[in-house]
């Protein structure tokens, strides 16, 4: 499946097709008419997160995982996620595999550095899980998938984020 209804790819495609339609219809006559640029830059990594043994309520639903890195200088988790991914969960196996994307401020020096080295650093991470168990995205795909209404819990992991399937970082859901 290329898109899951309401996932980041689906939202980006809908935004692009809406902008294209507006352009063709002449809705953008000046720079002021254009939609604001995104604040978040998502940089593709080759890091895969396999999430296993999810709660039954997550089956056939969209799951988003935000990864916060441990900041040893501050002795705290980063204030914003360093990476994110989303994907549907299999109802039968209650498992999903998702590509992780670095989350950086758009058009920033941080984004330029991330594009030169699109990797997640080995270390300690806090994973926050968001799942649309009530099917709200079916009514409005524009809802943020990290909405507090979708929050399911979190867990800590330590991983080296090997590239691709060699092997992927695998977690068994243990919410706290």
ChimeraX attribute file (.defattr): number of C-alpha atoms within 10 A of each C-alpha:
attribute: neighborCount
match mode: 1-to-1
recipient: residues
	/A:1	5
	/A:2	7
	/A:3	13
	/A:4	16
	/A:5	18
	/A:6	24
	/A:7	22
	/A:8	21
	/A:9	15
	/A:10	16
	/A:11	18
	/A:12	12
	/A:13	12
	/A:14	15
	/A:15	14
	/A:16	12
	/A:17	12
	/A:18	12
	/A:19	16
	/A:20	14
	/A:21	12
	/A:22	13
	/A:23	13
	/A:24	10
	/A:25	9
	/A:26	10
	/A:27	13
	/A:28	15
	/A:29	9
	/A:30	8
	/A:31	8
	/A:32	8
	/A:33	9
	/A:34	13
	/A:35	10
	/A:36	8
	/A:37	8
	/A:38	10
	/A:39	11
	/A:40	14
	/A:41	18
	/A:42	22
	/A:43	21
	/A:44	17
	/A:45	19
	/A:46	17
	/A:47	24
	/A:48	22
	/A:49	23
	/A:50	17
	/A:51	19
	/A:52	18
	/A:53	14
	/A:54	21
	/A:55	14
	/A:56	15
	/A:57	14
	/A:58	22
	/A:59	20
	/A:60	17
	/A:61	22
	/A:62	24
	/A:63	28
	/A:64	25
	/A:65	25
	/A:66	23
	/A:67	29
	/A:68	21
	/A:69	24
	/A:70	18
	/A:71	14
	/A:72	10
	/A:73	6
	/A:74	8
	/A:75	8
	/A:76	11
	/A:77	16
	/A:78	16
	/A:79	10
	/A:80	12
	/A:81	19
	/A:82	18
	/A:83	23
	/A:84	23
	/A:85	22
	/A:86	26
	/A:87	25
	/A:88	23
	/A:89	25
	/A:90	18
	/A:91	16
	/A:92	9
	/A:93	12
	/A:94	19
	/A:95	21
	/A:96	21
	/A:97	20
	/A:98	20
	/A:99	18
	/A:100	25
	/A:101	24
	/A:102	25
	/A:103	22
	/A:104	22
	/A:105	15
	/A:106	16
	/A:107	13
	/A:108	13
	/A:109	11
	/A:110	14
	/A:111	20
	/A:112	16
	/A:113	11
	/A:114	20
	/A:115	15
	/A:116	10
	/A:117	11
	/A:118	17
	/A:119	20
	/A:120	22
	/A:121	12
	/A:122	12
	/A:123	13
	/A:124	18
	/A:125	22
	/A:126	19
	/A:127	23
	/A:128	21
	/A:129	21
	/A:130	23
	/A:131	26
	/A:132	23
	/A:133	19
	/A:134	12
	/A:135	13
	/A:136	15
	/A:137	18
	/A:138	12
	/A:139	9
	/A:140	11
	/A:141	17
	/A:142	17
	/A:143	14
	/A:144	15
	/A:145	24
	/A:146	18
	/A:147	11
	/A:148	9
	/A:149	14
	/A:150	20
	/A:151	18
	/A:152	17
	/A:153	14
	/A:154	18
	/A:155	16
	/A:156	18
	/A:157	15
	/A:158	14
	/A:159	16
	/A:160	13
	/A:161	21
	/A:162	17
	/A:163	15
	/A:164	14
	/A:165	13
	/A:166	10
	/A:167	13
	/A:168	20
	/A:169	20
	/A:170	16
	/A:171	19
	/A:172	12
	/A:173	17
	/A:174	13
	/A:175	14
	/A:176	9
